[in-house]
Structures are given as structure tokens and as C-alpha cells.
Amino acid sequence: MKTNLFLLLCCMLFTTPTLLLNADETENEILLFELTSSESNNGDSPLDSNIGQEENPPRPNDYRATITGRTLAVSSQNSNIATVIVRNSIGSIIVNQQFVGISIEQIPSAGDYSIEIQSDDLILIGEFSVE
């Protein structure tokens, strides 16, 4: 009985630092910027109504990206299919995933990354670091 109690205490002693390290990870918002083209929009004002467009066109504020430790979460507040692409600092694609609603991906290693979210004609870009 004393041996089991001693082993249990040893296990708790060795796992506590790991639990504390993971508990300290905070969620960091990734700033997303809309990539715009120089195409003319036939005189239409971007603030006009959606007449002649699909029912639920994607808007920049529909998307949110966060990084917590090595976990990347990208969420959407609309029902459109979107694609999230993550590249490392040398341009290699780490993530290329279609999603509706939310996408949660694990980033394999520490470093600097870029993110691109595409949905219909909307393209959002941002940068983040993983430690």
C-alpha cells in the first residue's frame, strides 16, 4: 500500500510541471487583412446592398483566427466553404484545409508562419509565430 502511494505521488510530481506549462498557454488573435485586387467593380459601391449576389456573401469580419500554443483555430460565422492555407517561413505549405464553420489544426514546430483564408472572392492574410 505504501509503495502504491509513493508511486502515485511520484507520478503526480513529474506530471504537474507539464500540466502547468499547458495551462499557461494563452489564446492569441491573429490579425487578418483583406487582400484586395485592382479590378474595377463596375461603379458599384462596396457599401451597396447585395442585389444580384448570392444570399450570404463572405465578409472579412466573418472570419477569426487564433493560435494557442501550437493549435491554430480558424472560425467562420457564415455557411460558405472556406480554405485555410498556412505556410512556414520558407514558403512550404503546412496546412491546406477546406472547412465550414471551424477548422482546428496542429502546427508541427516552432517558427514564423503566414495564414491565408479564401472564400469565394474574399482573401484574408495574416502572420503569426509559434514558440
DSSP file with accessible surface (Angstrom, degrees, kcal/mol):
  #  RESIDUE AA STRUCTURE BP1 BP2  ACC     N-H-->O    O-->H-N    N-H-->O    O-->H-N    TCO  KAPPA ALPHA  PHI   PSI    X-CA   Y-CA   Z-CA
    1    1 A M     >        0   0  186      0, 0.0     4,-2.1     0, 0.0     5,-0.2   0.000 360.0 360.0 360.0 -44.6    0.0    0.0    0.0
    2    2 A K  H  >  +     0   0  183      1,-0.2     4,-2.4     2,-0.2     5,-0.2   0.865 360.0  53.6 -65.7 -33.3    2.8    2.4    0.9
    3    3 A T  H  > S+     0   0   99      2,-0.2     4,-2.6     1,-0.2    -1,-0.2   0.918 108.6  48.8 -66.2 -42.5    4.6    1.6   -2.4
    4    4 A N  H  > S+     0   0  111      2,-0.2     4,-2.3     1,-0.2    -2,-0.2   0.902 112.1  48.6 -63.8 -41.6    1.5    2.4   -4.4
    5    5 A L  H  X S+     0   0   99     -4,-2.1     4,-2.4     2,-0.2    -2,-0.2   0.916 111.3  50.1 -64.3 -41.6    1.0    5.7   -2.6
    6    6 A F  H  X S+     0   0  133     -4,-2.4     4,-2.3     1,-0.2    -2,-0.2   0.924 111.2  48.5 -63.3 -43.8    4.7    6.5   -3.1
    7    7 A L  H  X S+     0   0   94     -4,-2.6     4,-2.5     2,-0.2    -1,-0.2   0.902 110.6  51.7 -63.7 -40.2    4.4    5.7   -6.9
    8    8 A L  H  X S+     0   0  100     -4,-2.3     4,-2.3     2,-0.2    -2,-0.2   0.930 110.4  47.7 -62.6 -44.5    1.2    7.8   -7.2
    9    9 A L  H  X S+     0   0   96     -4,-2.4     4,-2.3     1,-0.2    -2,-0.2   0.899 111.3  51.3 -64.4 -39.4    2.9   10.8   -5.5
   10   10 A C  H  X S+     0   0   35     -4,-2.3     4,-2.1     2,-0.2    -1,-0.2   0.919 109.7  49.6 -63.9 -43.4    6.0   10.4   -7.8
   11   11 A C  H  X S+     0   0   77     -4,-2.5     4,-1.8     1,-0.2    -2,-0.2   0.914 111.7  48.3 -61.9 -42.4    3.8   10.4  -10.9
   12   12 A M  H  X S+     0   0   99     -4,-2.3     4,-1.7     1,-0.2    -1,-0.2   0.893 109.5  53.6 -64.2 -39.2    1.9   13.5   -9.7
   13   13 A L  H  < S+     0   0  117     -4,-2.3    -1,-0.2     1,-0.2    -2,-0.2   0.901 112.6  43.2 -62.7 -40.2    5.2   15.2   -9.0
   14   14 A F  H  < S+     0   0  151     -4,-2.1     4,-0.4     1,-0.2    -1,-0.2   0.778 117.0  44.9 -80.2 -25.4    6.5   14.5  -12.5
   15   15 A T  H  X S+     0   0   73     -4,-1.8     4,-2.0    -5,-0.2     5,-0.2   0.718  93.9  77.6 -92.6 -19.1    3.3   15.4  -14.4
   16   16 A T  H  X S+     0   0   64     -4,-1.7     4,-2.4     1,-0.2     5,-0.2   0.922  91.5  52.2 -59.3 -45.7    2.4   18.6  -12.6
   17   17 A P  H  > S+     0   0   72      0, 0.0     4,-2.3     0, 0.0    -1,-0.2   0.910 109.5  50.9 -59.6 -37.8    5.0   20.8  -14.4
   18   18 A T  H  > S+     0   0   80     -4,-0.4     4,-2.1     1,-0.2    -2,-0.2   0.922 110.4  48.5 -64.8 -42.3    3.7   19.7  -17.8
   19   19 A L  H  X S+     0   0  113     -4,-2.0     4,-1.8     1,-0.2    -1,-0.2   0.900 111.3  50.4 -64.4 -39.5    0.1   20.5  -16.8
   20   20 A L  H  X S+     0   0  105     -4,-2.4     4,-1.2     2,-0.2    -1,-0.2   0.891 108.2  52.7 -67.8 -37.5    1.2   23.9  -15.5
   21   21 A L  H  < S+     0   0  121     -4,-2.3     3,-0.4    -5,-0.2     4,-0.4   0.928 111.5  45.8 -63.7 -43.6    3.0   24.7  -18.8
   22   22 A N  H >< S+     0   0   91     -4,-2.1     3,-0.9     1,-0.2    -1,-0.2   0.837 108.3  56.9 -68.8 -31.2    0.0   23.8  -20.9
   23   23 A A  H 3< S+     0   0   73     -4,-1.8    -1,-0.2     1,-0.2    -2,-0.2   0.777 100.2  59.8 -71.1 -23.8   -2.3   25.8  -18.6
   24   24 A D  T 3< S+     0   0  120     -4,-1.2     2,-0.3    -3,-0.4    -1,-0.2   0.576  76.9 111.6 -81.3  -9.3   -0.2   28.9  -19.2
   25   25 A E    <   -     0   0   89     -3,-0.9     2,-0.3    -4,-0.4    43,-0.0  -0.491  55.0-158.1 -68.6 128.6   -0.8   28.9  -23.0
   26   26 A T        -     0   0   90     -2,-0.3    43,-0.5    41,-0.0     2,-0.4  -0.802  20.0-109.8-109.3 153.1   -2.9   31.8  -23.9
   27   27 A E  E     -A   68   0A 106     -2,-0.3     2,-0.5    41,-0.2    41,-0.2  -0.661  33.7-162.5 -80.2 126.2   -5.1   32.3  -27.0
   28   28 A N  E     -A   67   0A  90     39,-2.6    39,-2.4    -2,-0.4     2,-0.2  -0.958  15.2-129.7-115.1 127.8   -3.6   35.0  -29.3
   29   29 A E  E     -A   66   0A 100     -2,-0.5     2,-0.6    37,-0.2    37,-0.2  -0.509  16.5-139.6 -72.5 135.7   -5.7   36.6  -32.0
   30   30 A I  E     -A   65   0A   5     35,-3.1    35,-0.5    -2,-0.2     2,-0.4  -0.886  20.0-126.8 -96.8 120.9   -4.1   36.6  -35.5
   31   31 A L        -     0   0  121     -2,-0.6    96,-0.5    96,-0.3     2,-0.4  -0.558  26.4-158.0 -70.0 126.2   -4.7   39.9  -37.2
   32   32 A L        -     0   0   42     -2,-0.4     2,-0.4    94,-0.1    94,-0.2  -0.903   6.6-165.5-110.5 135.8   -6.3   39.3  -40.6
   33   33 A F  E     -D  125   0B 131     92,-3.0    92,-2.8    -2,-0.4     2,-0.4  -0.957  23.2-118.5-121.0 140.0   -6.1   41.7  -43.5
   34   34 A E  E     -D  124   0B 103     -2,-0.4     2,-0.6    90,-0.2    90,-0.2  -0.601  20.4-141.5 -79.2 130.4   -8.2   41.6  -46.7
   35   35 A L        -     0   0   92     88,-3.3    88,-0.5    -2,-0.4     2,-0.3  -0.818  25.0-167.5 -90.6 119.8   -6.3   41.2  -49.9
   36   36 A T        -     0   0  108     -2,-0.6     2,-0.2    86,-0.1    86,-0.0  -0.819  10.5-140.2-111.4 153.5   -7.9   43.4  -52.5
   37   37 A S        -     0   0   82     -2,-0.3     0, 0.0     2,-0.1     0, 0.0  -0.627  21.0-121.5-104.5 169.1   -7.4   43.5  -56.2
   38   38 A S        +     0   0  130     -2,-0.2     2,-0.1     2,-0.0    -1,-0.0   0.280  68.5 128.5 -93.7  12.1   -7.2   46.5  -58.5
   39   39 A E        -     0   0  158      1,-0.1     2,-0.2     2,-0.0    -2,-0.1  -0.374  64.0-115.3 -65.8 145.7  -10.1   45.2  -60.6
   40   40 A S        -     0   0   99      1,-0.1    -1,-0.1    -2,-0.1    -2,-0.0  -0.532  12.2-146.1 -78.8 148.3  -12.9   47.7  -61.2
   41   41 A N    >   -     0   0   88     -2,-0.2     3,-2.0     3,-0.1    -1,-0.1  -0.099  47.9-100.6-106.8  35.2  -16.2   46.8  -59.7
   42   42 A N  T 3  S-     0   0  140      1,-0.3     3,-0.1     0, 0.0    -2,-0.0   0.798  74.6 -59.6  56.0  33.3  -18.3   48.4  -62.5
   43   43 A G  T 3  S+     0   0   76      1,-0.3    -1,-0.3     0, 0.0     2,-0.2   0.437  97.0 142.5  81.0  -3.1  -19.0   51.5  -60.5
   44   44 A D    <   -     0   0  101     -3,-2.0    -1,-0.3     1,-0.1    -3,-0.1  -0.481  52.5-123.9 -72.5 141.4  -20.8   49.7  -57.7
   45   45 A S    >   -     0   0   52     -2,-0.2     3,-1.8     1,-0.1    -1,-0.1  -0.673  10.3-134.9 -81.6 135.8  -20.2   51.0  -54.2
   46   46 A P  T 3  S+     0   0  113      0, 0.0    -1,-0.1     0, 0.0    -2,-0.0   0.705 106.7  57.0 -65.0 -14.1  -18.8   48.4  -51.8
   47   47 A L  T 3  S+     0   0  160      3,-0.0     3,-0.1     2,-0.0    -3,-0.0   0.466  85.5 107.1 -94.8  -1.6  -21.3   49.6  -49.3
   48   48 A D  S <  S-     0   0   97     -3,-1.8    -4,-0.0     1,-0.1     0, 0.0  -0.188  81.0 -84.6 -68.1 170.5  -24.3   49.0  -51.5
   49   49 A S        -     0   0   79      1,-0.1    -1,-0.1     0, 0.0    -4,-0.0  -0.115  40.4-103.7 -69.9 174.7  -26.7   46.1  -50.9
   50   50 A N    >   +     0   0   82     -3,-0.1     3,-2.3     5,-0.1    -1,-0.1   0.013  59.0 157.1 -91.7  29.6  -26.1   42.6  -52.1
   51   51 A I  T 3  S+     0   0  147      1,-0.3     3,-0.1     0, 0.0    -3,-0.0  -0.332  71.8  12.4 -60.6 129.5  -28.6   42.8  -55.0
   52   52 A G  T 3  S+     0   0   83      1,-0.3    -1,-0.3    -2,-0.0     2,-0.2   0.457 109.4 104.1  83.5   0.2  -27.7   40.2  -57.7
   53   53 A Q  S <  S-     0   0  119     -3,-2.3    -1,-0.3     1,-0.2    -3,-0.1  -0.606  82.8 -77.5-106.2 171.7  -25.2   38.4  -55.4
   54   54 A E        -     0   0   91     -2,-0.2    -1,-0.2     1,-0.1    -4,-0.0  -0.177  48.7-105.5 -62.4 163.8  -25.5   35.2  -53.5
   55   55 A E  S    S+     0   0  199      1,-0.3    -1,-0.1    -3,-0.1    -5,-0.1   0.855 109.8  25.8 -63.2 -38.7  -27.6   35.2  -50.3
   56   56 A N  S    S-     0   0   55     23,-0.0    -1,-0.3    22,-0.0    24,-0.1  -0.571  76.1-175.5-129.6  71.1  -24.7   35.0  -47.8
   57   57 A P        -     0   0   19      0, 0.0     2,-0.1     0, 0.0    63,-0.1  -0.360  35.5-103.3 -68.8 145.4  -21.5   36.5  -49.4
   58   58 A P        -     0   0   21      0, 0.0    63,-0.1     0, 0.0    61,-0.1  -0.432  36.7-165.0 -69.2 142.6  -18.4   36.2  -47.2
   59   59 A R    >   -     0   0  139     -2,-0.1     3,-2.1     1,-0.1     4,-0.3  -0.931  31.0-114.9-123.4 152.3  -17.3   39.3  -45.3
   60   60 A P  G >  S+     0   0   49      0, 0.0     3,-1.4     0, 0.0    -1,-0.1   0.862 114.7  57.6 -55.9 -37.3  -13.9   39.9  -43.7
   61   61 A N  G 3  S+     0   0  147      1,-0.3     0, 0.0    15,-0.0     0, 0.0   0.557  89.4  75.8 -74.2  -5.0  -15.5   40.2  -40.2
   62   62 A D  G <  S+     0   0    5     -3,-2.1    15,-1.9    14,-0.1     2,-0.4   0.654  89.5  69.8 -74.2 -16.1  -17.0   36.7  -40.6
   63   63 A Y  E <   + B   0  76A  14     -3,-1.4     2,-0.3    -4,-0.3    13,-0.2  -0.845  54.8 177.6-114.7 144.6  -13.6   35.1  -40.0
   64   64 A R  E     - B   0  75A  99     11,-2.1    11,-2.9    -2,-0.4     2,-0.4  -0.998   6.3-168.2-142.2 137.2  -11.4   34.8  -36.9
   65   65 A A  E     +AB  30  74A   0    -35,-0.5   -35,-3.1    -2,-0.3     2,-0.3  -0.993   9.7 174.4-129.4 135.1   -8.1   33.1  -36.4
   66   66 A T  E     -AB  29  73A   4      7,-2.6     7,-2.7    -2,-0.4     2,-0.4  -0.956  18.2-150.3-135.6 155.2   -6.3   32.3  -33.1
   67   67 A I  E     +AB  28  72A   8    -39,-2.4   -39,-2.6    -2,-0.3     2,-0.4  -0.997  11.8 179.6-127.0 128.9   -3.2   30.5  -32.0
   68   68 A T  E >  S-AB  27  71A  39      3,-2.4     3,-2.5    -2,-0.4     2,-0.5  -0.951  70.6 -49.1-127.9 107.5   -2.9   28.8  -28.6
   69   69 A G  T 3  S-     0   0   25    -43,-0.5    62,-0.3    -2,-0.4   -41,-0.0  -0.518 124.2 -25.6  64.3-116.5    0.4   27.0  -28.2
   70   70 A R  T 3  S+     0   0  104     -2,-0.5    37,-3.2    60,-0.1     2,-0.6   0.175 115.5 107.0-110.9  15.6    0.7   25.1  -31.4
   71   71 A T  E <   -BC  68 106A  46     -3,-2.5    -3,-2.4    35,-0.2     2,-0.5  -0.865  52.2-162.3-101.6 118.4   -3.1   24.8  -32.0
   72   72 A L  E     -BC  67 105A   1     33,-3.2    33,-2.7    -2,-0.6     2,-0.5  -0.856   6.1-171.1 -98.8 127.9   -4.5   27.0  -34.8
   73   73 A A  E     -BC  66 104A  22     -7,-2.7    -7,-2.6    -2,-0.5     2,-0.5  -0.987   5.3-177.5-122.3 126.1   -8.2   27.7  -34.8
   74   74 A V  E     -BC  65 103A   1     29,-2.8    29,-2.5    -2,-0.5     2,-0.3  -0.992  10.4-175.0-122.1 125.3  -10.0   29.4  -37.7
   75   75 A S  E     -BC  64 102A  36    -11,-2.9   -11,-2.1    -2,-0.5     2,-0.4  -0.896  11.2-158.3-125.1 155.0  -13.7   30.0  -37.4
   76   76 A S  E     -B   63   0A  14     25,-3.0   -13,-0.2    -2,-0.3   -14,-0.1  -0.981  14.1-154.4-130.8 141.1  -16.3   31.4  -39.7
   77   77 A Q  S    S+     0   0  156    -15,-1.9     2,-0.3    -2,-0.4   -14,-0.1   0.084  77.9  64.1-101.2  21.1  -19.7   33.0  -38.9
   78   78 A N  S    S-     0   0   15    -16,-0.2    23,-0.4     2,-0.2    -2,-0.1  -0.838  84.8-116.3-133.9 177.3  -21.2   32.0  -42.3
   79   79 A S  S    S+     0   0   86     -2,-0.3     2,-0.2    21,-0.1   -23,-0.0   0.222  71.7 118.7-102.0  16.4  -22.1   28.8  -44.1
   80   80 A N  S    S-     0   0   21    -24,-0.1    21,-0.4     1,-0.1     2,-0.3  -0.513  70.9-109.0 -81.8 150.2  -19.7   29.3  -47.0
   81   81 A I        -     0   0  102     -2,-0.2    39,-0.3    19,-0.1     2,-0.3  -0.617  43.3-177.0 -75.1 132.8  -16.9   26.8  -47.8
   82   82 A A  E     -E   99   0B   1     17,-2.7    17,-2.8    -2,-0.3     2,-0.4  -0.885  18.7-141.1-128.0 161.1  -13.6   28.4  -47.0
   83   83 A T  E     -EF  98 118B  20     35,-2.6    35,-2.7    -2,-0.3     2,-0.5  -0.989   8.1-158.0-124.3 132.3  -10.0   27.2  -47.4
   84   84 A V  E     -EF  97 117B   0     13,-2.8    13,-2.4    -2,-0.4     2,-0.4  -0.941  10.3-173.9-110.2 130.2   -7.2   27.9  -44.8
   85   85 A I  E     -EF  96 116B  13     31,-2.8    31,-2.3    -2,-0.5     2,-0.4  -0.995   2.4-169.6-124.4 127.2   -3.6   27.7  -46.1
   86   86 A V  E     -EF  95 115B   0      9,-2.3     8,-3.4    -2,-0.4     9,-1.5  -0.971   4.3-171.7-119.2 130.7   -0.7   28.0  -43.7
   87   87 A R  E     -EF  93 114B  72     27,-2.2    27,-2.5    -2,-0.4     6,-0.2  -0.944  16.9-131.5-119.5 145.4    2.9   28.4  -45.0
   88   88 A N  E >   - F   0 113B  38      4,-2.3     3,-1.9    -2,-0.4    25,-0.2  -0.173  45.3 -82.1 -82.3-175.4    6.1   28.3  -43.0
   89   89 A S  T 3  S+     0   0   99     23,-0.6    24,-0.1     1,-0.3    -1,-0.1   0.709 130.2  50.3 -66.9 -19.2    8.9   30.9  -43.3
   90   90 A I  T 3  S-     0   0  137      2,-0.1    -1,-0.3     0, 0.0    -2,-0.0   0.378 121.3-103.8 -99.2   5.1   10.4   29.3  -46.4
   91   91 A G  S <  S+     0   0   43     -3,-1.9     2,-0.2     1,-0.3    -2,-0.1   0.460  70.5 144.7  94.0  -0.1    7.0   29.2  -48.2
   92   92 A S        -     0   0   59      1,-0.1    -4,-2.3    -5,-0.0     2,-0.5  -0.545  54.8-114.9 -73.4 139.0    6.2   25.5  -47.8
   93   93 A I  E     +E   87   0B  89     -2,-0.2    -6,-0.3    -6,-0.2     3,-0.1  -0.608  37.5 171.3 -78.0 123.0    2.5   24.7  -47.3
   94   94 A I  E    S+     0   0B  57     -8,-3.4     2,-0.4    -2,-0.5    -7,-0.2   0.763  70.5  23.7 -97.3 -38.6    1.9   23.2  -43.8
   95   95 A V  E     +E   86   0B  10     -9,-1.5    -9,-2.3    10,-0.1    -1,-0.3  -0.998  52.8 166.4-132.4 134.7   -1.9   23.3  -43.8
   96   96 A N  E     +E   85   0B 101     -2,-0.4     2,-0.4   -11,-0.2   -11,-0.2  -0.761  27.5 153.1-144.8  93.0   -4.3   23.3  -46.8
   97   97 A Q  E     -E   84   0B  90    -13,-2.4   -13,-2.8    -2,-0.2     2,-0.3  -0.986  36.8-144.3-134.8 130.2   -7.8   22.5  -45.5
   98   98 A Q  E     +E   83   0B 125     -2,-0.4     2,-0.3   -15,-0.2   -15,-0.3  -0.676  33.2 167.1 -85.0 148.3  -11.3   23.3  -46.6
   99   99 A F  E     -E   82   0B  14    -17,-2.8   -17,-2.7    -2,-0.3     2,-0.4  -0.984  33.5-150.1-156.2 161.0  -13.8   23.9  -43.8
  100  100 A V  S    S-     0   0   83      2,-0.4     2,-1.4    -2,-0.3   -19,-0.1  -0.985  86.3  -9.0-131.9 122.0  -17.3   25.2  -43.0
  101  101 A G  S    S+     0   0   29    -23,-0.4   -25,-3.0    -2,-0.4     2,-0.3  -0.506 128.3   6.4  94.2 -70.3  -17.7   26.7  -39.5
  102  102 A I  E     -C   75   0A  99     -2,-1.4     2,-0.4   -27,-0.2    -2,-0.4  -0.999  50.2-167.2-152.0 146.6  -14.4   25.9  -37.8
  103  103 A S  E     -C   74   0A   8    -29,-2.5   -29,-2.8    -2,-0.3     2,-0.5  -0.993   7.5-170.0-133.5 126.7  -11.0   24.3  -38.6
  104  104 A I  E     +C   73   0A 100     -2,-0.4     2,-0.3   -31,-0.2   -31,-0.2  -0.984  14.1 174.0-120.5 122.3   -8.6   23.3  -35.9
  105  105 A E  E     -C   72   0A  47    -33,-2.7   -33,-3.2    -2,-0.5     2,-0.5  -0.941  28.2-129.4-129.4 149.1   -5.1   22.3  -36.9
  106  106 A Q  E     -C   71   0A 120     -2,-0.3   -35,-0.2   -35,-0.2    -2,-0.0  -0.849  18.9-140.4 -98.3 129.1   -1.8   21.5  -35.1
  107  107 A I        -     0   0    3    -37,-3.2   -12,-0.0    -2,-0.5     3,-0.0  -0.787  12.9-143.4 -88.4 127.0    1.3   23.3  -36.2
  108  108 A P        +     0   0   81      0, 0.0     2,-0.3     0, 0.0    -1,-0.1   0.778  67.4   5.4 -69.2 -29.6    4.2   20.9  -36.2
  109  109 A S  S    S-     0   0   60    -39,-0.1    21,-0.1     2,-0.0    22,-0.0  -0.969  81.3 -82.4-151.5 166.3    7.0   23.1  -35.0
  110  110 A A  S    S+     0   0   51     -2,-0.3     2,-0.3    19,-0.1    21,-0.2  -0.299  72.6  86.6 -67.3 151.4    8.0   26.4  -33.6
  111  111 A G  E    S- G   0 130B  29     19,-2.6    19,-3.0   -23,-0.1     2,-0.4  -0.915  75.8 -53.2 150.6-172.9    8.6   29.3  -36.1
  112  112 A D  E     - G   0 129B  99     -2,-0.3   -23,-0.6    17,-0.2     2,-0.3  -0.832  52.1-179.5-102.0 139.2    7.0   32.0  -38.1
  113  113 A Y  E     -FG  88 128B  12     15,-3.1    15,-2.4    -2,-0.4     2,-0.3  -0.924  21.1-142.5-136.7 156.9    4.0   31.3  -40.3
  114  114 A S  E     -FG  87 127B  41    -27,-2.5   -27,-2.2    -2,-0.3     2,-0.4  -0.906  16.7-154.2-116.9 150.8    1.7   33.1  -42.7
  115  115 A I  E     -FG  86 126B   2     11,-2.7    11,-1.9    -2,-0.3     2,-0.4  -0.960   8.5-172.2-126.1 142.5   -2.1   32.3  -43.0
  116  116 A E  E     -FG  85 125B  38    -31,-2.3   -31,-2.8    -2,-0.4     2,-0.5  -0.997   3.6-166.6-134.2 128.8   -4.4   32.7  -45.9
  117  117 A I  E     -FG  84 124B   2      7,-2.8     7,-2.8    -2,-0.4     2,-0.4  -0.981   9.7-170.6-117.4 124.1   -8.2   32.2  -45.8
  118  118 A Q  E     +FG  83 123B  64    -35,-2.7   -35,-2.6    -2,-0.5     2,-0.3  -0.955  15.2 161.2-118.7 134.0  -10.0   32.1  -49.1
  119  119 A S  E >   - G   0 122B   4      3,-2.4     3,-2.7    -2,-0.4   -37,-0.1  -0.870  67.8 -52.1-151.7 115.5  -13.8   32.1  -49.5
  120  120 A D  T 3  S-     0   0   92    -39,-0.3    -1,-0.1    -2,-0.3   -38,-0.0  -0.350 124.1 -17.9  51.9-121.8  -15.3   32.9  -52.9
  121  121 A D  T 3  S+     0   0  166     -2,-0.1     2,-0.4    -3,-0.1    -1,-0.3   0.420 117.4 101.0 -91.5   1.4  -13.7   36.3  -53.9
  122  122 A L  E <   - G   0 119B  10     -3,-2.7    -3,-2.4   -86,-0.0     2,-0.4  -0.741  46.4-179.4 -92.4 131.6  -12.6   37.1  -50.4
  123  123 A I  E     - G   0 118B  49    -88,-0.5   -88,-3.3    -2,-0.4     2,-0.4  -0.989   2.9-173.3-130.7 123.6   -8.9   36.5  -49.4
  124  124 A L  E     -DG  34 117B   2     -7,-2.8    -7,-2.8    -2,-0.4     2,-0.3  -0.927   5.7-171.3-113.9 140.7   -7.7   37.3  -45.9
  125  125 A I  E     +DG  33 116B  62    -92,-2.8   -92,-3.0    -2,-0.4     2,-0.3  -0.921  12.0 153.0-130.4 155.1   -4.0   37.1  -44.9
  126  126 A G  E     - G   0 115B   8    -11,-1.9   -11,-2.7    -2,-0.3     2,-0.3  -0.970  28.5-126.8-165.1 175.9   -2.1   37.3  -41.7
  127  127 A E  E     + G   0 114B 164    -96,-0.5   -96,-0.3    -2,-0.3     2,-0.3  -0.970  24.3 168.7-134.8 149.7    1.1   36.3  -39.9
  128  128 A F  E     - G   0 113B  17    -15,-2.4   -15,-3.1    -2,-0.3     2,-0.4  -0.973  22.2-133.1-154.6 163.5    1.8   34.5  -36.6
  129  129 A S  E     - G   0 112B  72     -2,-0.3     2,-0.4   -17,-0.2   -17,-0.2  -0.935   8.5-155.2-122.2 148.0    4.5   32.9  -34.6
  130  130 A V  E       G   0 111B   6    -19,-3.0   -19,-2.6    -2,-0.4   -60,-0.1  -0.980 360.0 360.0-121.5 131.5    4.6   29.6  -32.7
  131  131 A E              0   0  200     -2,-0.4    -2,-0.0   -62,-0.3   -19,-0.0  -0.681 360.0 360.0-100.9 360.0    7.1   29.0  -29.8
